Structures are given as structure tokens and as C-alpha cells.
């Protein structure tokens, strides 16, 4: 169990280190990619990217949090204490990982590639989709192990698409999106360890509804 603590700490340190590094002039890869997609946000690629960005943005964790809250109430009323407890702890992980962008954007104070409100590092949209993916994965590991690989695959693709959309729209550097994932993994693993979701230890089926 203790391996999750250093693993989460390592991701979090990488997140902080990248944030400090990008507070200086942008990386070469950031400038190269930004130059490649410069102006795309005004055309068809930008319209497509906006649809993807809206679909995989803050609405996803908000919807998932509501679903979790409803699930907790239903499970509790039906006497499914184990399922309710797991869902509550998953909700805690979702809440803390969502804070990655809220708390750290003002601290790193990084400018966007083009004029746009708020700060740049880390990408809030990528934090939204990746935090939901981590929470959904933890929920499946405990309550529906067979669905885990499908959830991981879906959210991995969704995170990449969301990151690409934010870069195409010219509102984030590539390193903003990488930092978002590092931050979510770091905070998520640390929180998951603290609330005893990691490692996953599903209760045998004959006791899960007790």
C-alpha cells in the first residue's frame, strides 16, 4: 500500500517542477507546436476543437460528481454501505484533483499562447477530464473490475483529444496539458492512498451488499 504514497509524491513533484520550469520563456516544443497550429482556431479545425473542448471540459466532472452523489444516497437507503462508502471516497478524490487547476493556476501565473482570460498552467479542461477518468477508474476497480479497461481506454483517448483541442484553440501550451495530467495523478494517488482507495481491495461479492 505504501508504494502509492511515493508514486503520488513523484508525480506531484514533477508537476511542480514543470510548473516552475515553464514560468520562464516557453519550451522549444511549446513554441514549435503553437507556431504549427497558429490561427487554426479561426477556421474549421478551431470549430471542431471547440466542440471537443466543450464535450470534455468542466461539465464532465460536474456531471460525474452529481451521479456519484445520487448513487451514494441510493446505496445508503438500500443498505449498500460498502458501495456507498467507496463512492464517497471516490468523490473525495474527484474533488481534490479538480482543485489542481483552481489552486495552482494563480501560483504559476503563466501567460496563454494568445490573449485569453485567466492563467495557462495547468490546463483546467485537461484537469477536468483526467480527474474524472481517475475517479471513474477507481470506482470500477472497486465495484466493477471488468469495466476498468474500457473506462481507462475511453478516458485516455478523451484526455488526449481534450489536450489537443486546447492546443489547437491556441489557449494552452503543450506543457500545460502534460502538467495537468501529472498534477491529477499526483494529487489523485496521494488522496486515493489517504482515503484507502489504493490499492483497490474489492470485498467478495457475498459481502458487498451487507
C-alpha positions as CSV (number, residue, x, y, z in Angstrom):
1,X,0.0,0.0,0.0
2,X,2.8,2.4,0.9
3,X,4.1,2.4,-2.7
4,X,1.2,4.7,-3.8
5,X,2.5,7.4,-1.5
6,X,5.9,7.8,-3.1
7,X,4.4,7.4,-6.6
8,X,1.9,10.1,-5.9
9,X,4.6,12.3,-4.5
10,X,6.8,11.7,-7.5
11,X,4.0,12.8,-9.9
12,X,3.3,15.8,-7.8
13,X,6.9,16.9,-7.7
14,X,7.1,16.5,-11.5
15,X,4.0,18.7,-11.8
16,X,5.5,21.4,-9.6
17,X,8.9,21.2,-11.3
18,X,7.3,21.5,-14.7
19,X,5.3,24.5,-13.4
20,X,8.4,26.2,-12.2
21,X,10.3,25.5,-15.5
22,X,7.5,26.9,-17.7
23,X,7.3,30.1,-15.7
24,X,10.3,31.1,-17.8
25,X,10.1,31.6,-21.6
26,X,8.1,28.7,-23.3
27,X,9.9,25.4,-24.1
28,X,11.0,24.9,-27.7
29,X,8.3,22.2,-28.2
30,X,5.7,24.6,-26.9
31,X,6.7,27.3,-29.4
32,X,7.0,24.8,-32.2
33,X,3.5,23.3,-31.7
34,X,2.0,26.7,-31.1
35,X,3.6,28.0,-34.3
36,X,2.3,25.0,-36.2
37,X,-1.3,25.5,-35.2
38,X,-1.3,29.3,-35.1
39,X,-4.5,30.7,-36.4
40,X,-6.3,27.3,-36.7
41,X,-8.8,28.4,-34.0
42,X,-10.3,30.8,-36.5
43,X,-11.2,28.1,-39.0
44,X,-12.8,24.6,-39.2
45,X,-10.1,23.0,-37.0
46,X,-11.0,25.5,-34.4
47,X,-14.7,24.8,-34.6
48,X,-14.1,21.1,-34.3
49,X,-11.7,21.7,-31.4
50,X,-14.3,23.8,-29.6
51,X,-16.9,21.0,-29.8
52,X,-14.3,18.6,-28.3
53,X,-13.3,21.1,-25.7
54,X,-16.9,21.7,-24.6
55,X,-17.7,18.0,-24.6
56,X,-14.7,17.0,-22.4
57,X,-14.5,20.1,-20.3
58,X,-15.7,21.1,-16.8
59,X,-19.2,19.7,-17.4
60,X,-17.8,16.1,-17.2
61,X,-16.6,16.2,-13.6
62,X,-19.7,18.1,-12.5
63,X,-22.0,15.5,-14.1
64,X,-20.0,12.7,-12.6
65,X,-20.0,14.3,-9.2
66,X,-23.8,14.6,-9.3
67,X,-24.1,11.0,-10.4
68,X,-21.8,9.9,-7.6
69,X,-23.8,11.9,-5.0
70,X,-27.1,10.3,-6.2
71,X,-25.5,6.9,-6.2
72,X,-24.3,7.4,-2.6
73,X,-27.8,8.3,-1.4
74,X,-29.4,5.4,-3.3
75,X,-26.9,2.9,-2.0
76,X,-27.2,4.2,1.6
77,X,-31.0,3.9,1.5
78,X,-30.8,0.3,0.2
79,X,-28.3,-0.7,2.9
80,X,-25.4,-1.0,0.5
81,X,-22.9,0.6,2.9
82,X,-19.8,-0.7,1.2
83,X,-20.8,0.7,-2.2
84,X,-21.8,4.0,-0.6
85,X,-18.5,4.2,1.2
86,X,-16.5,3.6,-1.9
87,X,-18.4,6.1,-3.9
88,X,-18.0,8.7,-1.2
89,X,-14.2,8.2,-1.2
90,X,-14.1,8.4,-5.0
91,X,-16.0,11.7,-4.7
92,X,-13.3,13.0,-2.4
93,X,-10.6,12.0,-4.9
94,X,-12.5,13.8,-7.7
95,X,-12.9,16.9,-5.6
96,X,-9.2,17.2,-4.6
97,X,-7.9,16.5,-8.1
98,X,-10.3,19.2,-9.6
99,X,-8.5,21.7,-7.3
100,X,-5.3,21.2,-9.2
101,X,-6.1,23.9,-11.7
102,X,-8.0,26.2,-9.3
103,X,-5.2,26.3,-6.8
104,X,-2.1,26.3,-8.9
105,X,-3.0,28.5,-11.9
106,X,-2.7,31.7,-9.9
107,X,0.5,30.5,-8.3
108,X,2.3,29.8,-11.6
109,X,0.9,32.8,-13.3
110,X,1.7,31.7,-16.8
111,X,0.5,33.6,-19.9
112,X,-1.6,31.9,-22.6
113,X,-0.3,31.4,-26.2
114,X,-2.8,34.1,-27.2
115,X,-4.9,36.7,-25.5
116,X,-7.3,34.8,-23.3
117,X,-8.8,35.1,-19.7
118,X,-7.1,33.5,-16.7
119,X,-3.7,31.8,-16.5
120,X,-2.4,28.9,-18.5
121,X,-0.7,26.3,-16.3
122,X,-2.1,23.7,-15.8
123,X,-4.9,23.3,-18.3
124,X,-8.2,23.3,-16.5
125,X,-10.0,21.4,-19.2
126,X,-7.4,18.6,-19.1
127,X,-7.6,18.5,-15.3
128,X,-11.4,18.1,-15.6
129,X,-11.4,15.1,-18.0
130,X,-8.3,13.4,-16.4
131,X,-9.6,13.8,-12.9
132,X,-12.9,12.3,-13.9
133,X,-11.1,9.4,-15.6
134,X,-9.1,8.7,-12.5
135,X,-12.2,8.8,-10.3
136,X,-14.1,6.6,-12.7
137,X,-11.2,4.1,-12.8
138,X,-11.0,3.9,-9.0
139,X,-14.8,3.3,-8.9
140,X,-14.6,0.5,-11.4
141,X,-11.6,-1.1,-9.7
142,X,-13.6,-1.5,-6.5
143,X,-17.1,-2.1,-7.8
144,X,-16.9,-3.2,-11.4
145,X,-13.4,-4.6,-12.2
146,X,-14.4,-6.0,-15.6
147,X,-15.3,-2.5,-16.9
148,X,-11.9,-1.0,-15.8
149,X,-10.1,-1.4,-19.1
150,X,-12.9,0.1,-21.1
151,X,-13.0,3.1,-18.7
152,X,-9.3,3.6,-18.9
153,X,-9.3,3.4,-22.7
154,X,-12.2,5.8,-23.1
155,X,-10.8,8.5,-20.7
156,X,-7.2,8.1,-22.1
157,X,-8.5,8.9,-25.6
158,X,-10.8,11.6,-24.2
159,X,-7.8,13.2,-22.4
160,X,-5.6,13.3,-25.5
161,X,-8.4,14.7,-27.6
162,X,-9.2,17.4,-25.0
163,X,-5.5,18.3,-24.7
164,X,-5.2,18.5,-28.5
165,X,-8.3,20.7,-28.7
166,X,-7.0,23.2,-26.2
167,X,-3.7,23.5,-28.1
168,X,-5.5,23.9,-31.5
169,X,-7.6,26.6,-30.0
170,X,-4.4,28.4,-29.0
171,X,-5.4,28.8,-25.4
172,X,-2.8,26.3,-23.9
173,X,0.8,25.3,-24.5
174,X,1.5,21.5,-24.8
175,X,3.3,21.6,-21.4
176,X,0.1,22.9,-19.8
177,X,-1.7,19.8,-20.8
178,X,1.1,17.5,-19.7
179,X,1.3,19.3,-16.4
180,X,-2.4,18.9,-15.9
181,X,-2.2,15.1,-16.1
182,X,0.9,15.0,-13.8
183,X,-1.0,17.1,-11.3
184,X,-4.1,14.9,-11.3
185,X,-2.1,11.7,-11.0
186,X,0.0,13.2,-8.1
187,X,-2.9,14.6,-6.1
188,X,-5.2,11.7,-7.1
189,X,-2.7,9.0,-5.9
190,X,-2.0,10.8,-2.7
191,X,-5.7,11.3,-1.9
192,X,-6.5,7.8,-3.0
193,X,-3.9,6.5,-0.6
194,X,-5.1,8.7,2.2
195,X,-8.7,7.6,1.9
196,X,-7.7,3.9,1.4
197,X,-8.8,3.5,-2.2
198,X,-5.3,2.5,-3.2
199,X,-4.6,-0.3,-3.7
200,X,-8.1,-1.4,-4.6
201,X,-9.4,-4.2,-2.4
202,X,-12.9,-5.2,-3.6
203,X,-14.9,-7.1,-1.0
204,X,-16.0,-10.5,-2.1
205,X,-19.4,-10.4,-3.8
206,X,-21.1,-12.3,-1.0
207,X,-20.3,-9.4,1.4
208,X,-20.5,-6.3,-0.8
209,X,-24.2,-5.8,-0.2
210,X,-24.1,-6.4,3.5
